[in-house]
Amino acid sequence: MSNILVLYASVSGNTEMIARIIIDSFKEKNIEFDVKVFDEDPIKAKDILEYDAILMGLYTWTDGELPFEVEDFYDGVSDLDLTGKVCGVFGSGDQFYDHFCGAVDIMYEQFEEVGATMIAHKVKVDMDPEGEEIMECQRLVEEFCELVGEIV
């Protein structure tokens, strides 16, 4: 298996819960990976070049915006060439807002713009993951592993 990074930002704990489901799914498959959290680990966009595959989670701020702590990372990604890297995006939001989980879409498009091979399935969770949303997280890991396996 490839060198994998699970990277996320969480303010209320909802995106962290999603990340934990994903992390547990990797552990069940005996897949090795690194975990970085924006508020705890220094991470710059160029650091992801060390990885073959990235799953990124983020919450959506207000009405569809990126979290503050992710903005510099997002800007830095535009200077990268992620051709040959597999990326997937997951996140939490509140359906109260018009642009539900808009940050997931913004980051997905940024990775796609710089050449990453994207997992078509994006996980968007209304607040904290329950029932079907937990299965969606596990499905993301399945699709991620299949795509990584095809590329390496």
N, C-alpha and C positions, 0 to 999 in steps of 0.2 A: 504494500500500500504506500501511497505517497506521503509526503511531508504535509500535514494538515494543521490549519489554524482555525480555532473557534474564537472569534473576536466579538465582543459585545459592549453595549452601553445600556445601563439600566438606572433609572432614578427611583422608581416606585417598587422595584423588585419584580415586576411582571415580565420584562424581557429576560431577566436573570432566570426566572422559572422556566421560560422557554428554552434558554441555553442549557439549563440543567437536564431537561428532557433529552435534548440533543446529545449532550455529553454522556448521559447514561446509555443512550442508544449506541454510541461509539464504543463504550466500555463493554456492553453486551456482545459486541462483535469483535472484541479484542483488538480494536484499532487504536493505534497510538496517535496522539494529537497534542498540540499545545493549546492553552487557553490564555487569552489576554482580555483584561477588562479595562476600558478607557479610563476610569477613575483611579485605578490601582496600578496599572502598568504603563510605563512610558512607551508609546507606539507612534511611529510616524508612518506615513503611507509607504515610503520606500522599504520599510521593514517587511512588508508582505511579499516582497520579491524573493525572500528566502523560502517561501512556501510554494508547494505545487497546487494547493487547493485551500480555499478560504470559505468558511461559513460565517457571515457577519450578521449580528443582531443589533437592532436599535429600536428605541422607542420613538414615537412621533410627538414632536413638541407642538403645542397649540393646534393650529389648523393646517397640518401637513408639512411642518418644517423639520429639518434635521436637528438633533440635539446639539446644544452649544459645543459640548466637548468633542463632537465628531466633525465640526465644520472645517478645521485645519486639515484633518485627515482626508476629508472629501476633496478639498482643493488640491492636496498633494497627489491624489490618485490620478488627476487629470494629466500629470506629467509622466505617468508610468506607461509601460507597454506590458499588458497582462496576457498577451497572446500565449496560449498553451496552458494557462492556469484555469482551474475550475473554480467558479464562485457561485455562492448561493446566499440569499438574504432572507432573514426572518425578523419579525418584530411585533411589538404591541402598540395598540392605540385605543382610541375611544370612538365608538361609532357615533357619538354625539356630534362630532365635527364633520364638515363636508368632505374633507380629504382624509378619510380613514386610512391610517397607516401610510400616509404619504411619504414618510421618510424611507420606508422600504422601497417604494417605487423610485425615489430619487437616487438612492444608492445603487439599486439594481441597474438603472440606466447608466450611471457613471462607470460601473464595472464593465458593462457591455460596450460602452463607448471606447474604452481603452483596450478592447480586444479579448476580454475574458470569455471563456466558454461558460455560459450561464445555465444554471439549472432553471428550467422554465417554471417550475413550481415555487412560488413564493409563499411563505407562511405569514399570515396576518391574523393576529389574535386580538380580540376585543377584551382588553384589560388582562386578566390572568387566564392561562390555558386550562380548559376543562373538556372532558369527553372527546368529541370529534376533533377538537383542536390539538389534543395530545397525539391522536393518531396522525394528524397532519404533520406534526413535528417529526414523528417516526418515519413517515413517508418521505419527508425531505431528506433524511439521512439515507434511506434506501436509494433514492434517486441520485443523491450525491455520490454514494459509493459506486453505483453502476456507472455513472459518467466518469468518475476518476479512473475506474478500472478499464474503461474503453480507451482512455487517453494515454495511460502509462503502459 
